[in-house]
Amino acid sequence: MVRRKHKSVLSVAEDAYIRSHIVWLRGVQVMLDFDLARIYGYSTKDFNRQVKNNIDKFDADFMFQLTREEAADLRCKNSTSSWGGARYLPHAFTEQGVYMLMTVLKGELATQQSKAIVRTFKKMKDYILENRGLVGDRELLRLSLQTATNAQDITALRGSLERVDDKVACIVDRLGEVVTRSELAEVMSDFGSSAVHRGWLILDGQLVESDVAYAQIYSEARKSIFVIDNYISLKTLVLLKDAVTKVDVAIFSDNLGKGLHKAEYEDFRKEYGDVQLKTAGGMFHDRYIVIDYKEDSEKIYHCGASSKDGGNRVMTIEKVSENMVYHAVFDKLLQSPNLILK
């Protein structure tokens, strides 16, 4: 049992406090280990020990260590005594990493703190326009437009943030198209040699932040969502959390590599609702997302990689043009038995 060094009784962190400790790094919103340690009531050393003891749960898109340049830049912007010395390079946790902490740091308070932080991450995406100083003009425009799923959403978002309308209009006029072909080519040339575009993927020819891309696809559903993917993990579920209460969700997978465990699945269901798990029966190599199967609003997306790996490498998601050719195999898939997790 790890002894906590913060002896005062902790209350659930408030949204404003959490928000003030979320920073932008490598194109994603993260929280640093020493801030999270304070929220959870641990010393930074003991907090990181807990993470290290469960390091297999924290993939690169859940947690990463800052470079010396990133740490120096944040030290300049945020003078604090919590860094632990000039040589200390903090670890950054993404939204998915925070959710994973819920399975590592036990206790009712730890669970409540994790929930509070995850909810704040979502609110930060909704109010991205208020944080324009954290990203460049083009990134601001991409994120604001991509967070909205259609013109109606954009109108509503602008209606609640009227004070930035003129700024957004100015950016649109100055930059034109969100992502041009030449820009996309430039981004592609940077993949593998730079961390700048990690966390992004290509959705129907447009560069989109990975989590936003999946949120956009899932928000299109009115009746059902099918995810067909042999390699799943807790992140697969986390990306679906906002859709679970609105539509029927089913994941078809043989869970190769045993990436998703029974305890994680049950914890997710308690918090967000039911996601049906069924076997894929060895029928699929590729990954697919099916929205509103056999409804007028049906859409099928072919995914180049698993959602749990979204943004880690070059990845493309494309909408299928001939849906009917897939129906025969999808009908067989619906007869699959339930997936049993360990």
C-alpha positions as CSV (number, residue, x, y, z in Angstrom):
1,M,0.0,0.0,0.0
2,V,1.5,3.4,-1.1
3,R,1.5,5.9,1.7
4,R,0.1,9.3,0.7
5,K,2.1,12.3,1.8
6,H,-0.7,14.8,1.5
7,K,-2.5,14.4,4.8
8,S,-5.3,16.9,4.3
9,V,-8.7,15.6,3.4
10,L,-9.2,16.1,-0.3
11,S,-12.5,17.1,-1.9
12,V,-13.4,16.4,-5.5
13,A,-11.5,18.8,-7.7
14,E,-13.6,21.7,-9.2
15,D,-13.8,22.2,-12.9
16,A,-12.1,25.6,-12.8
17,Y,-9.1,24.2,-10.9
18,I,-8.8,21.2,-13.3
19,R,-9.1,23.5,-16.3
20,S,-6.3,25.7,-15.1
21,H,-3.9,22.7,-15.0
22,I,-4.7,21.3,-18.5
23,V,-2.1,22.3,-21.1
24,W,-1.5,21.8,-24.8
25,L,1.3,19.5,-25.9
26,R,1.9,17.8,-29.2
27,G,-1.5,18.8,-30.4
28,V,-3.4,17.3,-27.5
29,Q,-4.7,18.4,-24.1
30,V,-2.8,16.8,-21.2
31,M,-2.2,17.1,-17.5
32,L,1.2,16.8,-15.9
33,D,2.1,14.1,-13.3
34,F,2.8,16.5,-10.4
35,D,-0.6,18.3,-10.9
36,L,-2.4,15.0,-11.0
37,A,-0.5,13.7,-7.9
38,R,-1.7,16.8,-6.0
39,I,-5.4,16.2,-7.1
40,Y,-5.2,12.5,-6.2
41,G,-3.5,13.1,-2.8
42,Y,-0.1,11.6,-3.6
43,S,3.4,12.9,-3.7
44,T,4.7,13.0,-7.3
45,K,7.2,10.2,-6.5
46,D,4.5,7.9,-5.2
47,F,2.1,8.8,-7.9
48,N,4.6,7.9,-10.6
49,R,5.5,4.7,-8.7
50,Q,1.8,3.6,-9.0
51,V,1.9,4.3,-12.7
52,K,5.2,2.5,-13.2
53,N,3.9,-0.6,-11.4
54,N,1.1,-0.7,-14.1
55,I,3.1,0.7,-17.0
56,D,1.6,-1.9,-19.4
57,K,-1.7,0.0,-19.2
58,F,-0.2,3.3,-20.4
59,D,0.4,3.3,-24.1
60,A,2.1,6.2,-25.8
61,D,-1.3,7.9,-26.5
62,F,-2.2,7.6,-22.8
63,M,1.1,9.0,-21.4
64,F,4.3,10.4,-22.6
65,Q,7.4,12.0,-21.1
66,L,8.2,15.6,-22.0
67,T,11.3,16.5,-23.9
68,R,13.8,18.9,-22.3
69,E,12.6,21.6,-24.7
70,E,9.0,21.1,-23.8
71,A,9.7,21.1,-20.1
72,A,11.8,24.2,-20.4
73,D,9.1,26.0,-22.3
74,L,6.4,25.1,-19.7
75,R,8.7,26.1,-16.8
76,C,9.0,29.5,-18.4
77,K,5.3,29.8,-18.8
78,N,4.3,28.4,-15.4
79,S,6.8,29.1,-12.6
80,T,6.2,26.5,-10.0
81,S,8.1,24.7,-7.2
82,S,6.5,21.4,-8.2
83,W,8.9,20.4,-10.9
84,G,11.3,18.7,-8.6
85,G,14.6,20.0,-10.0
86,A,16.1,21.0,-13.3
87,R,16.7,17.5,-14.5
88,Y,13.1,16.3,-13.8
89,L,11.1,15.6,-17.0
90,P,7.4,15.3,-16.1
91,H,5.1,12.8,-17.7
92,A,2.0,14.1,-19.5
93,F,-1.4,12.2,-19.3
94,T,-4.0,12.5,-22.0
95,E,-7.8,12.1,-21.4
96,Q,-7.5,8.4,-22.0
97,G,-4.6,8.2,-19.6
98,V,-6.6,9.9,-16.9
99,Y,-9.4,7.3,-17.4
100,M,-6.8,4.6,-17.1
101,L,-5.7,6.1,-13.8
102,M,-9.2,5.2,-12.5
103,T,-8.2,1.5,-12.8
104,V,-4.8,2.0,-11.1
105,L,-5.5,4.4,-8.2
106,K,-8.1,2.6,-6.1
107,G,-10.8,4.1,-3.9
108,E,-14.0,6.1,-4.2
109,L,-12.2,9.5,-4.1
110,A,-9.8,8.5,-6.8
111,T,-12.7,7.4,-9.0
112,Q,-14.5,10.6,-8.4
113,Q,-11.4,12.7,-9.2
114,S,-10.9,10.8,-12.5
115,K,-14.5,11.4,-13.5
116,A,-14.2,15.1,-12.8
117,I,-11.1,15.4,-14.8
118,V,-12.5,13.4,-17.8
119,R,-15.6,15.7,-17.8
120,T,-13.4,18.8,-17.8
121,F,-11.4,17.5,-20.8
122,K,-14.7,17.2,-22.7
123,K,-15.7,20.7,-21.7
124,M,-12.4,22.0,-22.9
125,K,-13.1,20.6,-26.3
126,D,-16.5,22.3,-26.4
127,Y,-14.9,25.7,-25.5
128,I,-11.8,25.4,-27.6
129,L,-12.4,28.8,-29.1
130,E,-11.9,30.5,-25.7
131,N,-8.4,29.1,-25.6
132,R,-7.1,30.5,-28.9
133,G,-3.8,31.7,-27.2
134,L,-2.8,28.0,-26.7
135,V,-2.7,27.1,-30.4
136,G,-2.0,28.9,-33.7
137,D,-4.7,30.4,-36.0
138,R,-4.9,27.4,-38.3
139,E,-5.0,24.9,-35.5
140,L,-7.7,27.0,-33.8
141,L,-9.8,26.9,-37.0
142,R,-9.3,23.2,-37.5
143,L,-10.3,22.3,-34.0
144,S,-13.3,24.6,-33.8
145,L,-14.7,23.4,-37.1
146,Q,-13.9,19.7,-36.5
147,T,-15.4,19.7,-33.0
148,A,-18.7,20.7,-34.6
149,T,-20.3,17.9,-36.5
150,N,-22.3,20.0,-39.0
151,A,-23.3,23.6,-39.8
152,Q,-26.0,23.6,-37.2
153,D,-23.4,22.7,-34.5
154,I,-21.1,25.4,-35.7
155,T,-23.9,28.0,-35.6
156,A,-24.8,26.9,-32.0
157,L,-21.2,27.1,-31.0
158,R,-20.7,30.5,-32.4
159,G,-24.0,31.6,-30.8
160,S,-22.7,30.8,-27.4
161,L,-19.3,32.5,-28.1
162,E,-20.4,35.6,-30.0
163,R,-17.4,37.5,-28.8
164,V,-15.1,35.4,-31.1
165,D,-17.2,35.5,-34.2
166,D,-15.3,38.3,-35.8
167,K,-12.0,36.6,-35.0
168,V,-13.1,33.3,-36.5
169,A,-14.4,35.1,-39.6
170,C,-11.2,36.9,-40.0
171,I,-9.2,33.7,-39.7
172,V,-11.4,32.1,-42.3
173,D,-10.9,34.9,-44.8
174,R,-7.2,34.9,-44.3
175,L,-6.5,31.2,-44.4
176,G,-9.2,30.0,-46.8
177,E,-9.7,26.2,-46.9
178,V,-9.0,24.5,-43.6
179,V,-6.5,22.0,-45.1
180,T,-5.3,22.3,-48.7
181,R,-3.8,19.5,-50.6
182,S,-0.4,21.1,-50.5
183,E,-0.7,21.4,-46.7
184,L,-1.7,17.7,-46.4
185,A,1.3,16.8,-48.5
186,E,3.6,18.8,-46.2
187,V,2.1,17.1,-43.1
188,M,2.6,13.7,-44.7
189,S,6.3,14.5,-45.2
190,D,6.6,15.4,-41.5
191,F,5.2,12.1,-40.2
192,G,7.8,10.0,-38.6
193,S,10.3,12.9,-38.3
194,S,8.4,15.2,-36.0
195,A,6.0,15.0,-33.0
196,V,4.0,18.0,-34.3
197,H,1.4,16.0,-36.1
198,R,1.1,13.0,-33.8
199,G,-2.4,12.6,-32.5
200,W,-3.9,13.4,-35.9
201,L,-5.3,11.3,-38.7
202,I,-6.8,11.8,-42.2
203,L,-10.6,11.6,-42.4
204,D,-12.0,11.7,-45.9
205,G,-9.0,13.7,-47.1
206,Q,-8.9,16.2,-44.2
207,L,-6.4,16.4,-41.4
208,V,-8.3,15.9,-38.1
209,E,-7.2,15.4,-34.5
210,S,-7.7,11.7,-33.9
211,D,-10.1,11.8,-30.9
212,V,-12.2,14.6,-32.6
213,A,-12.4,12.4,-35.8
214,Y,-13.9,9.5,-33.9
215,A,-16.3,11.8,-31.9
216,Q,-17.4,13.3,-35.2
217,I,-18.1,9.9,-36.8
218,Y,-19.9,8.6,-33.7
219,S,-22.0,11.8,-33.4
220,E,-23.6,11.0,-36.8
221,A,-25.4,7.9,-35.3
222,R,-29.1,8.1,-34.7
223,K,-29.8,4.4,-34.1
224,S,-26.7,2.3,-33.8
225,I,-22.9,2.1,-34.0
226,F,-21.0,-1.1,-34.9
227,V,-17.2,-1.1,-34.4
228,I,-15.5,-4.0,-36.1
229,D,-11.9,-4.3,-34.9
230,N,-9.9,-7.3,-33.8
231,Y,-7.6,-5.2,-31.6
232,I,-9.4,-3.3,-28.9
233,S,-8.5,-1.8,-25.6
234,L,-10.0,0.5,-22.9
235,K,-9.4,3.5,-25.3
236,T,-11.8,1.8,-27.8
237,L,-14.5,2.2,-25.1
238,V,-13.5,5.6,-24.0
239,L,-13.9,7.0,-27.5
240,L,-17.5,5.7,-27.5
241,K,-18.4,7.1,-24.1
242,D,-20.4,10.1,-25.4
243,A,-22.4,7.8,-27.8
244,V,-23.4,5.0,-25.4
245,T,-26.3,6.8,-23.8
246,K,-27.8,7.9,-27.2
247,V,-27.7,4.9,-29.4
248,D,-27.1,1.1,-29.4
249,V,-23.4,0.3,-29.5
250,A,-21.8,-3.0,-30.3
251,I,-18.1,-3.9,-30.8
252,F,-17.3,-7.0,-32.9
253,S,-13.8,-8.3,-32.0
254,D,-11.8,-11.4,-31.3
255,N,-9.8,-9.2,-28.8
256,L,-6.4,-10.3,-30.2
257,G,-3.6,-9.5,-27.9
258,K,-6.1,-9.5,-25.0
259,G,-6.0,-5.7,-25.0
260,L,-9.4,-5.3,-23.2
261,H,-9.9,-6.9,-19.8
262,K,-13.1,-7.8,-18.1
263,A,-12.6,-5.5,-15.1
264,E,-12.0,-2.5,-17.4
265,Y,-15.1,-3.3,-19.4
266,E,-17.3,-3.7,-16.3
267,D,-16.0,-0.4,-14.8
268,F,-16.8,1.4,-18.1
269,R,-20.3,0.0,-18.2
270,K,-21.0,1.1,-14.6
271,E,-20.0,4.7,-15.5
272,Y,-21.3,5.2,-19.1
273,G,-23.7,2.4,-20.0
274,D,-23.9,-0.8,-21.9
275,V,-21.7,-1.6,-24.9
276,Q,-22.4,-5.0,-26.4
277,L,-19.4,-7.2,-27.1
278,K,-19.6,-9.9,-29.8
279,T,-16.9,-12.0,-31.5
280,A,-15.8,-11.2,-35.0
281,G,-15.5,-14.9,-35.8
282,G,-12.2,-14.5,-37.6
283,M,-14.0,-12.9,-40.7
284,F,-12.3,-9.5,-40.7
285,H,-8.8,-8.3,-41.3
286,D,-9.7,-4.6,-41.8
287,R,-11.4,-2.3,-39.4
288,Y,-14.8,-0.7,-40.0
289,I,-17.3,1.6,-38.2
290,V,-20.9,1.2,-39.2
291,I,-23.3,4.0,-38.4
292,D,-27.1,3.3,-38.4
293,Y,-27.0,-0.1,-40.1
294,K,-29.8,-0.6,-42.7
295,E,-31.3,2.8,-41.9
296,D,-31.6,5.6,-44.4
297,S,-28.8,7.3,-42.6
298,E,-26.4,4.4,-42.9
299,K,-22.7,5.1,-43.3
300,I,-19.8,2.7,-43.4
301,Y,-16.2,3.9,-42.7
302,H,-13.1,1.8,-43.6
303,C,-10.4,2.5,-41.0
304,G,-6.7,2.0,-41.7
305,A,-5.9,1.1,-38.1
306,S,-7.5,0.4,-34.7
307,S,-9.1,3.3,-32.9
308,K,-6.9,2.5,-29.9
309,D,-3.9,3.4,-32.1
310,G,-5.4,6.5,-33.7
311,G,-2.9,9.2,-34.3
312,N,0.2,7.2,-33.4
313,R,1.1,6.6,-37.1
314,V,-0.1,7.7,-40.5
315,M,-3.7,6.6,-40.6
316,T,-6.6,7.2,-42.9
317,I,-10.4,6.7,-42.5
318,E,-12.5,6.8,-45.6
319,K,-16.3,6.6,-46.1
320,V,-17.3,3.5,-48.2
321,S,-19.3,4.4,-51.3
322,E,-21.0,1.1,-51.9
323,N,-22.6,0.1,-48.7
324,M,-24.8,-2.8,-50.0
325,V,-21.8,-5.0,-50.9
326,Y,-21.0,-5.3,-47.2
327,H,-24.5,-6.2,-45.9
328,A,-24.2,-10.0,-46.5
329,V,-21.1,-10.3,-44.3
330,F,-22.4,-7.9,-41.7
331,D,-25.6,-9.9,-41.5
332,K,-23.5,-13.0,-40.6
333,L,-21.6,-10.9,-38.1
334,L,-24.8,-10.1,-36.2
335,Q,-25.3,-13.8,-35.5
336,S,-21.9,-14.0,-33.7
337,P,-21.8,-15.1,-30.0
338,N,-20.9,-12.8,-27.2
339,L,-17.3,-12.1,-26.6
340,I,-16.0,-13.4,-23.3
341,L,-13.3,-11.3,-21.6
342,K,-10.9,-12.4,-19.0
